[in-house]
């Protein structure tokens, strides 16, 4: 069956355009808040729009769930995403590739930079316990992993990466207020370019609010978004760094 080019959301029947969305309004819970939510949904193109759930958040806010139909079509030919261009490897395949192509362990330094104290993302990728049923990078025999933890300054990260002769630097950013995740990552990539030039390690940024299409804007080699698994990151590192070792 060939893939359709134009698609519409599916709710109860194919192509009915039914969608569900949730949001919070700065209005006390009650009929006025639900009416405001319905009006907003109508202005966003949902017609008809039904408020199917609402509840108070404190005394001045209302959380609302709206369900309704939209007429918009999605043109799949115009969808721009980053496709994975490398194969997913098992831990055994990763270890074998690193050993055969580099002849040494691949060094990975990870950190949460700036004031970000949320290590859940970087720990999910690096710690041996891993994420989503996959072991973290510490589990891989041919990878040497240095997890610097939270609130690491950019100068400290650059200094440690140089001292460890890092092949890759992974930074995680969860805090997004005032685009802190973007500014911190741009500062980090600029610092590595200034300090190490073309000899800088492979730079990888990750976090739930990052768009994989932002790699160029951020000055990094790769961006991973929400749901990324340790195996995806390990396979990417092998694809990029180990192949450089072969070329050298």
Secondary structure, DSSP 8 states (H G I E B T S, - for coil): ----SEE---SSSTT--EEEEEEEESS-SSHHHHHHHHHHHHHTT-SSEEEEEEEEETTTEEEEEEEEE----EEGGG-------S----HHHHHHHHHHHHSS-EEEEEEEBTT----HHHHHHHSTT-BTTB--GGG-TTEEEEE--SSB-HHHHHHHHHHTT-SEEEEE----GGGHHHHHHHHHHHHHHHHHGGG--EEEEE-TT--GGGHHHHT-SEEE-TT--HHHHHHHHIIIIIHHHHH-
